[in-house]
Amino acid sequence: MKEFLKTILYQPLYNLLIFFAWLVPGHSIGWAIIMLTILIRLILLPASIKAARAQVKLQALQPKINKLRAEIKDQQEQGRALMKLYKDEDASPFGSCLPLLIQLPIIFILYRVFTVGLDESRFSMLYSFTPRPDQINTIFFGVDLAKPEAWVLPVLAGALQFVLSKMTMPPVQSNKSEKAEGNQMPDAMTMANKQMVYLFPIMTIFIARSLPAALAIYWIVTTLFGVLQQLYVNKTIKLKKNTDGSTEDFDIEKYKNLPAKGPLQSNSSPKKKKDFMTKVMNNRLDKQEKKSGVEVTIRTKK
C-alpha cells in the first residue's frame, strides 16, 4: 500500500512541486507551494463543495433533530425516526464525511511532499522529463521556509482557521417552546463545537511554530481557499423551510411509533429459530435411525 501511494500520489506531486519551482522566476519554493496547493484544491473542489453542502443541510435540520431526540426517548424508535427525517429532507448524516475521507491521504502526502521538496538531494525521485532548477530558493518574503517561523505565519494560519471554524459552526438555535419551558441546556455536541472553534486555531498556531514554514504557507493557502469556498456555499445553497430554528410547523407525530424493519423486527424470529432447531434435530435422528434401525418419534408441544 505504501509503494502504491508513493507511485500514484507522492512522486507525481513531488514532480509537480519541483516543476512549479523551476517555472517561477527565482525558483521560489514558496510560490511553487502556493501553485500546487491551489491546483490540488481545485481538483478536490467538487468533493469539498459536496461535503460543505451536506454539512449546511444538517445544520438546517438540527432543530428538528433536537426535537425528535427530546420527544422520542426509546433509542431504536429514535433511530427509525431520524432515518425517516433524513430521507424526507434528502439529507445524509455521512454526506459531509465521505468526501473528506478521500482528501485525507492527499493532504497527508502533501505535507510529506512539502517537507522533502526543500531538499535538493531528493531530485532522484524526479521523472526524466521533469525540468529541474539548479537550486531551490527557500527564502520567501524574507522567511526561510526550511526552518520554523515563530509568529507571523503561525498566527495568520491560526486566524484563518478561526474564521473558517466560525463559518462552519452550526448556529446556536433553540425552540420557542423550549424557552417557555426553561429548557435551554445545550447538548454535548454543541458544547464540543464551541470548544473546537477556539481550540483548533490555537493548536494550528503551536503546530505551525514547530514545523518548517513551508507547511505554514500550505496551511494558510488551503484555509483561505476553504473560507472562499464556504462563502460560495453559504451564498448559493437553497435551504428548505424551517431553517431559522423554528419547529412550530414540524409535525413530529408522523415520526412516532414507526414499524420496526429488518433486524428490529423480532416477532417471528422465535418461531423461525424453533423450526430451524427442529429441522436440525430431525436430520440427526434420521441418521441415527439408519444406523441403529430404531424408530424414534418426536413430540412437539402444541
C-alpha positions as CSV (number, residue, x, y, z in Angstrom):
1,M,0.0,0.0,0.0
2,K,2.9,2.4,0.8
3,E,4.5,1.8,-2.5
4,F,1.2,2.2,-4.3
5,L,0.5,5.6,-2.7
6,K,4.1,6.6,-3.4
7,T,3.7,5.8,-7.1
8,I,0.3,7.3,-7.7
9,L,0.4,10.3,-5.4
10,Y,3.7,11.1,-3.7
11,Q,6.0,11.0,-6.7
12,P,3.7,12.9,-9.1
13,L,3.0,15.6,-6.5
14,Y,6.7,16.0,-5.8
15,N,7.4,16.3,-9.5
16,L,4.8,19.0,-9.9
17,L,6.2,20.9,-7.0
18,I,9.7,20.9,-8.5
19,F,8.3,21.8,-11.9
20,F,6.5,24.8,-10.4
21,A,9.7,25.8,-8.6
22,W,11.5,25.7,-11.9
23,L,8.8,27.6,-13.7
24,V,8.6,30.7,-11.4
25,P,11.3,33.3,-11.6
26,G,14.0,32.8,-8.9
27,H,13.0,29.2,-8.4
28,S,11.0,30.1,-5.3
29,I,9.6,27.1,-3.4
30,G,7.1,29.4,-1.7
31,W,5.3,30.2,-4.9
32,A,5.6,26.6,-6.0
33,I,3.8,25.5,-2.8
34,I,1.0,28.1,-3.4
35,M,0.5,27.0,-7.0
36,L,0.5,23.3,-6.1
37,T,-1.9,23.9,-3.2
38,I,-4.4,25.8,-5.4
39,L,-4.2,23.1,-8.1
40,I,-5.0,20.3,-5.6
41,R,-7.8,22.3,-4.0
42,L,-9.3,22.9,-7.5
43,I,-9.1,19.1,-8.3
44,L,-10.8,18.3,-4.9
45,L,-13.3,21.2,-5.3
46,P,-16.4,19.1,-6.3
47,A,-15.9,16.7,-3.3
48,S,-15.3,19.6,-1.0
49,I,-18.4,21.5,-2.1
50,K,-20.5,18.4,-1.8
51,A,-19.3,17.9,1.8
52,A,-19.9,21.6,2.6
53,R,-23.5,21.4,1.2
54,A,-24.2,18.3,3.2
55,Q,-23.0,20.0,6.4
56,V,-25.1,23.0,5.8
57,K,-28.2,20.8,5.3
58,L,-27.6,19.0,8.5
59,Q,-27.2,22.3,10.3
60,A,-30.6,23.4,9.0
61,L,-32.1,20.1,10.2
62,Q,-30.6,20.4,13.7
63,P,-33.7,22.0,15.4
64,K,-35.9,19.1,14.1
65,I,-33.3,16.5,15.1
66,N,-33.2,18.0,18.6
67,K,-37.0,17.9,18.9
68,L,-37.1,14.3,17.8
69,R,-34.5,13.3,20.4
70,A,-36.3,15.2,23.1
71,E,-39.7,13.7,22.2
72,I,-38.7,10.1,21.5
73,K,-36.6,8.5,24.2
74,D,-36.5,4.9,23.0
75,Q,-33.2,4.5,21.1
76,Q,-34.5,2.2,18.4
77,E,-37.6,4.2,17.8
78,Q,-35.5,7.4,17.8
79,G,-33.1,5.9,15.2
80,R,-36.0,5.0,12.9
81,A,-37.4,8.5,13.3
82,L,-34.1,10.1,12.4
83,M,-33.6,7.9,9.3
84,K,-37.1,8.8,8.1
85,L,-36.3,12.5,8.7
86,Y,-33.1,12.3,6.7
87,K,-35.0,10.5,3.9
88,D,-37.8,13.1,3.9
89,E,-35.4,16.0,3.8
90,D,-33.0,14.4,1.3
91,A,-30.1,14.6,3.7
92,S,-27.4,12.2,4.8
93,P,-25.6,12.2,8.2
94,F,-22.5,10.9,6.4
95,G,-22.6,13.2,3.4
96,S,-20.1,15.6,4.9
97,C,-17.7,12.8,6.0
98,L,-17.2,10.6,3.0
99,P,-15.8,13.3,0.6
100,L,-13.4,14.4,3.4
101,L,-12.1,10.9,3.8
102,I,-11.0,11.0,0.2
103,Q,-8.9,14.1,0.9
104,L,-7.1,12.9,4.0
105,P,-4.5,10.7,2.2
106,I,-3.8,13.5,-0.3
107,I,-3.4,16.1,2.5
108,F,-1.0,13.8,4.4
109,I,1.1,13.2,1.3
110,L,1.2,16.9,0.5
111,Y,2.7,17.5,4.0
112,R,5.4,15.0,3.1
113,V,6.0,16.5,-0.3
114,F,6.4,20.0,1.0
115,T,8.9,18.7,3.6
116,V,11.2,16.8,1.1
117,G,10.7,19.4,-1.6
118,L,13.1,21.7,0.3
119,D,15.9,19.1,0.0
120,E,17.7,19.0,-3.4
121,S,19.1,15.6,-2.6
122,R,15.6,14.1,-3.4
123,F,16.0,15.0,-7.1
124,S,16.5,11.3,-7.8
125,M,12.7,11.0,-7.5
126,L,12.1,13.3,-10.5
127,Y,10.9,11.9,-13.8
128,S,13.3,12.0,-16.7
129,F,11.2,14.6,-18.4
130,T,10.7,16.9,-15.4
131,P,12.8,20.1,-15.7
132,R,14.8,20.7,-12.5
133,P,16.2,24.0,-11.2
134,D,19.9,24.3,-10.4
135,Q,18.9,25.1,-6.8
136,I,15.8,25.7,-4.8
137,N,15.2,29.1,-3.3
138,T,13.7,28.6,0.2
139,I,13.5,32.3,1.0
140,F,10.0,33.7,0.6
141,F,9.4,37.3,1.5
142,G,12.4,37.2,3.9
143,V,11.3,34.0,5.6
144,D,13.3,30.8,5.3
145,L,10.7,28.1,4.6
146,A,13.1,25.3,5.5
147,K,13.0,26.5,9.2
148,P,10.2,27.1,11.6
149,E,8.8,30.7,11.8
150,A,7.7,31.7,15.2
151,W,5.0,34.3,14.8
152,V,3.7,35.8,11.6
153,L,2.8,32.7,9.6
154,P,1.6,30.6,12.5
155,V,-0.7,33.4,13.8
156,L,-2.0,34.1,10.3
157,A,-2.7,30.4,9.9
158,G,-4.5,30.3,13.2
159,A,-6.6,33.4,12.5
160,L,-7.7,32.0,9.2
161,Q,-8.6,28.7,10.8
162,F,-10.7,30.6,13.4
163,V,-12.6,32.4,10.6
164,L,-13.2,29.1,8.9
165,S,-14.3,27.4,12.1
166,K,-16.8,30.2,12.9
167,M,-18.2,29.9,9.3
168,T,-18.7,26.2,9.5
169,M,-20.0,26.1,13.1
170,P,-23.8,25.5,13.2
171,P,-25.7,28.4,14.7
172,V,-27.0,28.1,18.2
173,Q,-30.7,27.6,17.8
174,S,-33.4,27.0,20.4
175,N,-37.1,26.3,20.0
176,K,-39.6,28.8,21.4
177,S,-41.4,26.0,23.3
178,E,-38.1,25.0,24.9
179,K,-37.5,28.6,26.0
180,A,-41.0,28.7,27.6
181,E,-40.3,25.5,29.5
182,G,-36.9,26.9,30.6
183,N,-35.0,24.1,28.9
184,Q,-32.1,25.9,27.3
185,M,-29.3,23.4,28.3
186,P,-27.0,22.9,25.2
187,D,-26.3,19.4,24.2
188,A,-22.8,17.8,24.3
189,M,-22.3,18.2,20.5
190,T,-23.0,22.0,20.7
191,M,-20.6,22.4,23.6
192,A,-17.9,20.4,21.7
193,N,-18.3,22.5,18.6
194,K,-18.0,25.7,20.6
195,Q,-14.7,24.4,22.2
196,M,-13.3,23.4,18.8
197,V,-13.9,26.8,17.3
198,Y,-11.2,28.2,19.7
199,L,-9.1,25.1,20.4
200,F,-8.4,24.2,16.8
201,P,-6.9,27.6,15.8
202,I,-4.7,27.5,19.0
203,M,-3.5,24.0,18.0
204,T,-2.8,25.3,14.5
205,I,-0.6,28.1,15.8
206,F,1.5,25.7,18.0
207,I,1.9,23.1,15.3
208,A,2.9,25.7,12.7
209,R,5.5,27.1,15.0
210,S,7.2,23.7,15.4
211,L,7.3,22.7,11.7
212,P,9.1,24.2,8.7
213,A,7.5,27.5,7.5
214,A,6.7,25.8,4.1
215,L,3.9,23.9,5.8
216,A,2.5,27.1,7.4
217,I,2.4,28.5,3.9
218,Y,0.4,25.5,2.7
219,W,-2.0,25.7,5.7
220,I,-2.6,29.4,5.1
221,V,-3.4,28.9,1.4
222,T,-5.6,25.9,1.8
223,T,-7.5,27.5,4.7
224,L,-8.0,30.7,2.7
225,F,-9.3,28.6,-0.1
226,G,-11.7,26.9,2.3
227,V,-13.0,30.3,3.5
228,L,-13.8,31.4,0.0
229,Q,-15.4,28.0,-0.8
230,Q,-17.6,28.3,2.3
231,L,-18.7,31.8,1.4
232,Y,-19.7,30.4,-2.0
233,V,-21.7,27.5,-0.5
234,N,-23.4,29.8,2.1
235,K,-24.5,32.2,-0.7
236,T,-25.7,29.7,-3.2
237,I,-27.2,26.8,-1.3
238,K,-31.0,26.8,-1.2
239,L,-32.2,25.6,2.2
240,K,-35.7,24.3,2.8
241,K,-38.2,26.0,5.2
242,N,-37.8,26.0,8.9
243,T,-34.1,26.8,8.8
244,D,-34.4,29.6,11.2
245,G,-34.6,27.4,14.3
246,S,-38.4,27.3,14.5
247,T,-40.1,23.9,14.7
248,E,-43.6,25.1,15.3
249,D,-44.8,23.7,11.9
250,F,-42.9,20.4,12.4
251,D,-45.3,17.5,12.5
252,I,-43.5,15.2,14.9
253,E,-46.4,12.8,15.2
254,K,-45.6,11.1,11.9
255,Y,-42.2,10.1,13.2
256,K,-43.5,8.4,16.2
257,N,-44.4,4.7,16.5
258,L,-42.8,3.7,13.2
259,P,-42.9,0.0,12.5
260,A,-39.7,-1.9,13.0
261,K,-38.0,-3.2,9.9
262,G,-35.2,-5.6,9.2
263,P,-33.2,-6.6,12.3
264,L,-35.5,-4.5,14.6
265,Q,-38.5,-6.8,13.8
266,S,-38.3,-9.8,16.1
267,N,-41.9,-11.1,16.3
268,S,-41.4,-14.1,14.1
269,S,-37.8,-14.8,15.0
270,P,-38.5,-17.2,17.9
271,K,-40.8,-19.3,15.7
272,K,-38.2,-19.4,12.9
273,K,-35.5,-20.3,15.4
274,K,-37.7,-23.2,16.8
275,D,-38.4,-24.5,13.3
276,F,-34.7,-24.5,12.4
277,M,-33.7,-26.3,15.6
278,T,-36.5,-28.9,15.0
279,K,-35.2,-29.5,11.5
280,V,-31.7,-30.0,12.7
281,M,-32.8,-32.5,15.4
282,N,-34.9,-34.4,12.8
283,N,-31.8,-34.7,10.5
284,R,-29.7,-36.0,13.3
285,L,-32.3,-38.5,14.4
286,D,-32.8,-39.7,10.9
287,K,-29.1,-40.6,10.7
288,Q,-29.3,-42.4,14.0
289,E,-32.3,-44.4,12.7
290,K,-30.4,-45.6,9.6
291,K,-27.5,-46.7,11.8
292,S,-29.4,-48.4,14.6
293,G,-32.7,-49.3,12.9
294,V,-34.6,-47.8,15.9
295,E,-37.8,-45.9,15.2
296,V,-37.9,-42.6,17.0
297,T,-40.8,-40.3,17.4
298,I,-40.5,-36.5,18.2
299,R,-43.2,-35.0,20.3
300,T,-43.7,-31.3,20.0
301,K,-45.8,-29.0,22.2
302,K,-48.9,-27.5,20.7
